[in-house]
Every structure is written in C-alpha cells, then in structure tokens.
Amino acid sequence: MKAKPKIVIVGGGFGGLWAAKALANKPVEVTLIDRKNHHVFQPLLYQVATAVLSPGEIAQPIRRILAKAKNIEVILGEVTGFDKENSNAILADGSPVDYDYLVIAAGARHAYFGHDEWEQCAPGLKTIEDAVEIRRRVLLAFEQAEREAYLTGVQKQLNFVVVGGGPTGVELAGAIADIARQALAKDFKVIDTRKTKVMLFEGSDRVLGTFAEELSISAKKQLEQIGVDVRLNSFVTEIEPGRVKVADEWIDCDVVLWATGVAASPLGKALGVETDKAGRVVVAKDLSLNGFPNVFIIGDMASLMQESGEPVPGVSPAAMQMGTATANNILNDLKDKPRENFTYWDKGTMATIGRSKAIAEAAGMKFKGFVAWLMWLFLHVFFLIGFRNRLAVMFSWFWAYLTRERSARLITGDADEMRDAMKFLEARSKNSSKKKNQTPPRRGGGGRPPPLSGGGGGGNLNFFFFATYRQYDQ
Ligand SMILES: Cc1cc2nc3c(=O)[nH]c(=O)nc-3n(C[C@H](O)[C@H](O)[C@H](O)COP(=O)(O)OP(=O)(O)OC[C@H]3O[C@@H](n4cnc5c(N)ncnc54)[C@H](O)[C@@H]3O)c2cc1C
C-alpha cells in the first residue's frame, strides 16, 4: 500500500458524505465520485415537491461542503461497475479509478414491483429532478383545471392519488391537501381548490406502519382532519394515464404519485455478490464485503441484521453512522488497531403530516400533533447542510407558516411544453365549441363556485401530463 492509502467513495449522499467528513484532513487520499454535483437533504424533498422550499434550499454542491478538506477530491461521474480483483471502480466512459479502500454508498430508488412502466404515470420522489417534476404536475393540474373551467364554465373534480402510506406518502398527501385548502384557495378565481380530493392508498392495515400502532392511528386521524381520504388494505394493481385500479375499481385521477417500494442501487448487483430481495448487499458486521475487507457497502445499499433481529433501517441517521463507522475502521486499519462492529444508535423517528401535524417516537416516548411537528421542524433544520441553508429554510418555513403562502410555486418546463399544452386545450375547446363562449364563472367576485361536473375530464387531463412528461424525458 502507498504511503497515503487511496480511498474511493461512491456517492455523496448521507453515507458517503459522512464517511468523507470523517476522513477529512486525515493521512489518506480520498476521491468522492457522485453522478450529481450536489448533496440532497432527502427528508425535505417533499417540501420542494409541494412548493414550500426551492431546490437550492435543500441541496448543496458536494465540492463546496468538502472545500476545506485538502485531501479530498470530488469527481462528477457515474460509476457503472467494479473490477474487484484489480481494485478499480469503473466510470460510465470505461475509465478505471483505482483504490486501496472502496466505500460504496449509492443509495436506493423506488421499486415498481415489476411494473417499471408505471413510473411515467406515477413518478416517485428521490432526487431534486423528481421533486421539481412532481411540483410541476401538481401545480399544472390546478392551472389546467382553472383554464378549463374558465373556457367551459364547468369545474372538473380534481383528484390526486398517492400510492403508499409510509413517511413520504403521508407527507406528500398531507402537503397537497394543505396547498389545496389554503395556499392556492385564495389565488384561483374560477375553481374552488378546496374541493380537490387527495386519496392515499396503503396496502397494509395502517399508515406509517413502522411506528407504534397508537401513532399510526393518530396519523390517519390527522390526515383525515385535513381532508385526505385514507384507504387502508388497498392495493393499486394497475396504473394508466388518468386512472388507477384499486382491487376491481378504476379511479380517475389527475396526478398519481408513487411512494412505496425500495430498490437498492444496481451497483450492489454489479458487485456480483449476495443481495437481499430489495437488491441490498449483505455485509459483514464491520460493513465490509465478505471476502473483500477493503470494500465497504453502507447506507441504503447495505443489508445488516442488528442483534435485536431487526434489520438496520434505511434512514439517514443509519447511513450517516455507517459512514462515520467505516471511516473510523479504515483509520483503525492504518493504525493496526482492530475494527469495530457497526451498531446502529436509534435516536427516534418522526413523520410530518401537514401544517402543525406530525407524530414522533423518541427515548421511549410518543408525541403527536403540534409538539411532534415542532420537534420535527427543529431537528430537520438542525441537520440541514450548510448554515446559509438553515437560515433560508427557517425563514421560508416561518413565512409559509404565518401567511400560509407557498413561495416556490414555479412551474418549470420549456416554452414548447407550454405550447403543447395550449394545443391540447385548443383541441378540447373546439370539441366543446358550444360551451366555449359561456361567460366564465368567477369565484369570490360575487358568484358561487361553479358546480362540479364529476371526474369526466380526468383522463384527458392526465394524458396531457403523461405526454409532456414523455417529451421532457427525451
Ligand atoms: C423522499 C424521501 C424522504 C426521506 N425522509 C427521511 C426522513 O424523514 N428521515 C430519515 O431518516 N430518512 C429519510 N429518508 C431516507 C434517507 O434519505 C436515506 O436513508 C439516506 O439518504 C440514505 O443515504 P445513502 O448515502 O445510502 O444514499 P443517498 O443519500 O441516496 O445518496 C446516494 C448518492 O449516490 C449517488 N449515486 C447513486 N448512484 C451512483 C452512481 N452509479 N455513480 C455515482 N454516484 C451515484 C447519488 O447521486 C447520491 O448522491 C428519505 C428518503 C426519501 C427519498
């Protein structure tokens, strides 16, 4: 081994970044490779997806975060495979990057249970790009309904479907219900956004199933208080543009969001070693790869049983602790000290449900409602990367809380997409030329909200999103 061993870290998420931080300015050479130039604070992605925060408030350039670590180089690139025998990580263009130690922390994505084609209709939330796309679909659904009601005099029923009652599904459903009832209600002049229906489908008999039953029940009640229609024991079996099938029933919807299923990064399988059903690599107690003590797998990619018989959960504290533990074990090797087995320290869990609503479990105690929400808020701000972000997020939240305003309500997309939207509308209005010349109803300006026409236009509206999403992808 060279005088300064070379450590390659794949992934600058919670696991990789914490490993890098623990190796900063130590007698090693570190190369961190990530396919994005930024670290994302994923627990707040749903706030970008629902227009409370801007992407820049929850993401920071990895290079910036590690700027003061003289021994760490950050490389923008995608790792596609490994040559373990020759100790190389392979980049997408085939370039090898040699290592003495390799730490793989490439995370996970959502799994569509063998129906990858559903992703077009029902995006999941994992990256900044996902959050911006979801924000676009949600905001466009309201814009489109307003324009349609303005042109035809008929307000269609807006339906949003969230699939999966875990933390992300609950957060998304609660936040969309909040926007519809509050932030958007005063800005839309024709439609009554408060009539928007948000449905949450969960296959098991409770939402937030990893929490104590009492808290799950409370979470369901809190969701219902803000108008979310929670359907338990409900499996979504098919998804098409404009509708989802639950058991034998087809339900029209304008936006479908996917918040269930986990698939570890395919880099686990690329190692050619044992993985569990979700593609996580089964690791030794020190998080190394069996038979390759200089290769470590950490974070959402690692499968490790705790002494309690429970697996280490795929959450950010576990990934951060694994990152630090791995760095310490590498440094132990260099000092000829024995490695330590990884032990996960569970500091508690929490999930937010909407404005002032949350549940939390910590130190054997259970919290619900406003107190849990305050705990959630301060913890999340505390852990945000970068001081500027903390201040900016604190200010945005405080402002959103006081005014019920959503400051990041931008719809992104280029002019072509908007032109296509107009073409779609023109076609619709030609088809309904009789209705076209009706005086547009106006909400609030003395008139009552126009009558709801049922879910008739749902399929078309969703087709529009489907089509533009495809175009966006190309
Ligand atoms: C929407 C959402 C909300 C969440 N909320 C919470 C929460 O409230 N509390 C909580 O504790 N946990 C939460 N989690 C889970 C938590 O974010 C993860 O457990 C944690 O991010 C795992 O860290 P990681 O380092 O394993 O992976 P990640 O943080 O996902 O990082 C993986 C990194 O690897 C990079 N990468 C991937 N593939 C490659 C490749 N081939 N080449 C180069 N780079 C690559 C990615 O760009 C990324 O930067 C949430 C997750 C999501 C998606």
The ligand as a MOL file (V3000), in Angstrom:
LIG
                    3D

  0  0  0     0  0            999 V3000
M  V30 BEGIN CTAB
M  V30 COUNTS 53 58 0 0 0
M  V30 BEGIN ATOM
M  V30 1 C -38.3910 11.4560 -0.1490 0
M  V30 2 C -37.5450 10.8620 0.9370 0
M  V30 3 C -37.7590 11.2440 2.2550 0
M  V30 4 C -36.9920 10.7110 3.2660 0
M  V30 5 N -37.2290 11.1150 4.5540 0
M  V30 6 C -36.4440 10.6710 5.5400 0
M  V30 7 C -36.6160 11.1460 6.8630 0
M  V30 8 O -37.5050 11.9590 7.1350 0
M  V30 9 N -35.7770 10.6940 7.8170 0
M  V30 10 C -34.7800 9.7970 7.5330 0
M  V30 11 O -34.0170 9.4370 8.4260 0
M  V30 12 N -34.6020 9.3150 6.3090 0
M  V30 13 C -35.4000 9.7270 5.2950 0
M  V30 14 N -35.2200 9.2490 4.0230 0
M  V30 15 C -34.2240 8.1890 3.7810 0
M  V30 16 C -32.8330 8.7510 3.6810 0
M  V30 17 O -32.8000 9.8670 2.8500 0
M  V30 18 C -31.9130 7.6460 3.1670 0
M  V30 19 O -31.9510 6.5900 4.0760 0
M  V30 20 C -30.4830 8.1450 3.0140 0
M  V30 21 O -30.4190 9.1770 2.0630 0
M  V30 22 C -29.5580 7.0120 2.6000 0
M  V30 23 O -28.2680 7.5220 2.4140 0
M  V30 24 P -27.2940 6.8860 1.3290 0
M  V30 25 O -25.9860 7.5740 1.4860 0
M  V30 26 O -27.3350 5.4080 1.4320 0
M  V30 27 O -27.9570 7.2310 -0.0740 0
M  V30 28 P -28.3290 8.6450 -0.6870 0
M  V30 29 O -28.4270 9.6900 0.3460 0
M  V30 30 O -29.4970 8.3770 -1.5490 0
M  V30 31 O -27.0750 9.0100 -1.5950 0
M  V30 32 C -26.7150 8.2560 -2.7100 0
M  V30 33 C -25.7720 9.0990 -3.5430 0
M  V30 34 O -25.1650 8.2710 -4.5060 0
M  V30 35 C -25.1690 8.9200 -5.7770 0
M  V30 36 N -25.1610 7.8590 -6.7670 0
M  V30 37 C -26.0940 6.9120 -6.9850 0
M  V30 38 N -25.7080 6.0670 -7.9450 0
M  V30 39 C -24.4860 6.4930 -8.3510 0
M  V30 40 C -23.5740 6.0210 -9.3360 0
M  V30 41 N -23.8330 4.9390 -10.0750 0
M  V30 42 N -22.4270 6.7070 -9.5120 0
M  V30 43 C -22.1360 7.8120 -8.7850 0
M  V30 44 N -22.9870 8.2920 -7.8320 0
M  V30 45 C -24.1310 7.6220 -7.6160 0
M  V30 46 C -26.4410 9.7170 -5.7660 0
M  V30 47 O -26.3870 10.7950 -6.6890 0
M  V30 48 C -26.4880 10.1990 -4.3160 0
M  V30 49 O -25.8210 11.4270 -4.1490 0
M  V30 50 C -35.9810 9.7690 2.9700 0
M  V30 51 C -35.7520 9.3770 1.6460 0
M  V30 52 C -36.5240 9.9310 0.6450 0
M  V30 53 C -36.2920 9.5250 -0.7890 0
M  V30 END ATOM
M  V30 BEGIN BOND
M  V30 1 1 1 2
M  V30 2 1 2 3
M  V30 3 2 2 52
M  V30 4 2 3 4
M  V30 5 1 4 5
M  V30 6 1 4 50
M  V30 7 2 5 6
M  V30 8 1 6 7
M  V30 9 1 6 13
M  V30 10 2 7 8
M  V30 11 1 7 9
M  V30 12 1 9 10
M  V30 13 2 10 11
M  V30 14 1 10 12
M  V30 15 2 12 13
M  V30 16 1 13 14
M  V30 17 1 14 15
M  V30 18 1 14 50
M  V30 19 1 15 16
M  V30 20 1 16 17
M  V30 21 1 16 18
M  V30 22 1 18 19
M  V30 23 1 18 20
M  V30 24 1 20 21
M  V30 25 1 20 22
M  V30 26 1 22 23
M  V30 27 1 23 24
M  V30 28 2 24 25
M  V30 29 1 24 26
M  V30 30 1 24 27
M  V30 31 1 27 28
M  V30 32 2 28 29
M  V30 33 1 28 30
M  V30 34 1 28 31
M  V30 35 1 31 32
M  V30 36 1 32 33
M  V30 37 1 33 34
M  V30 38 1 33 48
M  V30 39 1 34 35
M  V30 40 1 35 36
M  V30 41 1 35 46
M  V30 42 1 36 37
M  V30 43 1 36 45
M  V30 44 2 37 38
M  V30 45 1 38 39
M  V30 46 1 39 40
M  V30 47 2 39 45
M  V30 48 1 40 41
M  V30 49 2 40 42
M  V30 50 1 42 43
M  V30 51 2 43 44
M  V30 52 1 44 45
M  V30 53 1 46 47
M  V30 54 1 46 48
M  V30 55 1 48 49
M  V30 56 2 50 51
M  V30 57 1 51 52
M  V30 58 1 52 53
M  V30 END BOND
M  V30 END CTAB
M  END
